[in-house]
Amino acid sequence: MRGAESPGTATGTVKFSRRILWLLYQPYKWLVFLPLLIISTCFFVGLGVVFIFLFDDRVANRTTGVWWSRFNAFITPMRVTVIGRENIAREQSYIVASNHQSSYDIFVLFGWLGIDLKWVIKKELKKYPVFGYATEKGGNIIIDRSNPKEAYRSLQRARQKIQGGTSIIMLPEGTRSRTGELGEFKKGAFVLARDLALPILPVSISGTRKILPPKTLDLFPGRATLRIHAPVDTGAYGENSVDELIRDVREVIRKGLEEPL
């Protein structure tokens, strides 16, 4: 009688099966997904400009931004599970702090967080036709990263935009994690939250790195999880406690990444 399959054999079978699926996915990625991504981006950005003109940037963000994200997640395909939506108060504004594993984090945040988000975007993106216009008119915060003082002033000017449930999304790692491990956090998001007297909404995104690893085009379907944690009251931290605030928020996000999917 044949014995039970060894763990090594089972692992090899899984890897072989995934390799076959990866090979089968490649024609779809290049011939179907990529053209649809380009077309949908142009279409929804253009539609967003129209919605900004007819209505306002909040309407555009909550419609065309969400549609763009969910459409491209659907055609990947990527399935998203949201945990902790009850931690969001409808009319409260936040500084949203998230880990950053993949470009697909943008789809997850825009498509499933369920709040009006303003992004902090480097000024170089303004040069792209239509996209640059939509980015600026959409109420996002344009900063010059080469000039820290001017960048900070830009964030301060954002104060008037952050009210009535509109929030700023910031990725305090500063870049996508190459290893999947949570990187060190920069202070900008936390200083801004304290200065604006806004709570920080920590979120943990899992799974996107397997869908699209950083600095690659190795796209593959998968599942992502968005964990929304309880807000952190920045008012409970003194002026000299920014480092403690960073440690506490980072620990919340880190623990969220270790939760089972």
Residue pairs with C-beta under 8 A, 6 or more apart in sequence:
5 13
21 220
22 220
25 219
25 220
25 221
29 219
32 75
33 75
33 76
33 219
36 72
36 75
37 72
37 75
40 68
40 71
40 72
41 68
41 72
42 130
44 64
44 65
44 67
44 68
44 71
45 64
45 68
45 130
45 131
45 134
46 130
47 64
48 60
48 61
48 64
48 65
48 134
48 138
49 60
49 130
49 133
49 134
49 137
51 59
51 60
51 63
51 64
52 59
52 60
52 134
52 137
52 138
57 137
57 138
57 139
58 116
58 139
58 166
60 134
60 138
61 116
61 117
61 118
61 138
61 139
62 116
65 110
65 117
65 138
66 110
66 111
68 110
69 106
69 107
69 108
69 110
69 111
69 112
70 107
70 111
70 112
72 107
73 80
73 104
73 107
73 108
73 111
76 104
76 211
76 219
76 221
77 221
78 104
78 107
78 208
78 211
78 221
78 222
78 223
78 224
79 222
79 223
79 224
80 108
80 111
80 112
80 223
80 224
80 225
80 226
81 223
81 224
81 225
81 226
81 261
82 112
82 114
82 225
82 226
82 228
83 225
83 226
83 227
83 228
84 227
84 228
84 229
84 230
85 114
85 228
87 201
87 228
87 229
87 230
87 231
88 94
88 113
88 114
88 115
88 201
88 228
89 231
90 165
91 164
91 165
92 165
92 199
92 231
93 162
93 163
93 164
93 165
93 166
93 167
93 198
94 115
94 167
94 168
94 198
94 199
94 200
94 201
94 231
95 167
95 168
95 170
95 189
95 190
95 192
95 193
95 196
95 198
95 199
95 200
95 201
96 109
96 113
96 115
96 117
96 167
96 168
96 169
96 170
96 200
96 201
96 203
97 170
97 171
97 172
97 185
97 189
97 190
97 200
97 201
97 202
97 203
97 249
97 253
98 105
98 109
98 169
98 170
98 171
98 202
98 203
98 204
98 205
98 253
99 105
99 171
99 173
99 177
99 182
99 203
99 204
99 205
99 253
99 257
100 171
100 173
100 175
100 176
100 177
100 205
101 176
101 177
101 180
101 205
101 206
101 208
101 209
101 214
102 176
102 208
102 209
102 211
102 212
102 213
102 214
103 176
103 212
103 214
104 208
104 211
104 212
104 224
105 171
105 205
105 208
108 205
108 208
108 224
108 226
109 117
109 169
109 203
109 205
109 226
110 117
112 226
113 203
113 226
113 228
115 165
115 166
115 167
116 165
116 166
116 167
117 166
117 167
117 168
117 169
118 138
118 139
118 140
118 141
118 158
118 161
118 162
118 166
118 167
118 168
118 169
119 135
119 140
119 141
119 168
119 169
120 140
120 141
120 143
120 155
120 168
120 169
120 170
121 135
121 140
121 141
121 142
121 143
122 142
122 143
122 144
122 145
123 142
123 143
123 144
123 145
125 131
125 132
125 135
125 142
126 132
126 135
126 136
126 142
135 142
136 142
139 161
139 166
141 154
141 155
141 157
141 158
141 161
141 168
142 154
143 150
143 151
143 154
143 155
144 150
144 151
144 154
145 151
155 188
155 192
156 195
158 168
159 196
162 168
162 196
162 198
167 201
168 192
170 188
170 189
170 192
172 185
172 186
172 188
172 189
172 190
172 246
172 249
172 250
173 182
173 183
173 184
173 185
173 186
174 183
174 186
175 183
176 214
176 215
177 183
177 209
177 214
178 214
178 215
180 209
182 250
182 253
182 254
182 257
185 246
185 249
185 250
187 242
187 246
189 200
190 200
190 234
190 242
190 245
190 246
190 249
191 242
193 199
193 200
193 234
194 234
194 237
194 239
194 242
194 245
197 234
197 235
198 234
199 231
199 232
199 233
199 234
200 231
200 232
200 234
200 245
200 249
201 228
201 229
201 231
201 232
202 229
202 232
202 249
202 252
202 253
202 256
203 226
203 227
203 228
203 229
203 253
203 256
204 225
204 226
204 227
204 229
204 252
204 253
204 254
204 255
204 256
204 257
204 259
205 224
205 225
205 226
205 227
206 224
206 225
206 227
206 256
206 257
206 259
206 261
207 222
207 223
207 224
207 225
207 261
208 222
208 224
210 220
210 222
211 219
211 220
211 221
211 222
211 224
212 218
212 219
212 220
223 261
225 261
227 256
227 259
229 252
229 253
229 256
232 245
232 248
232 249
232 252
234 245
237 244
237 245
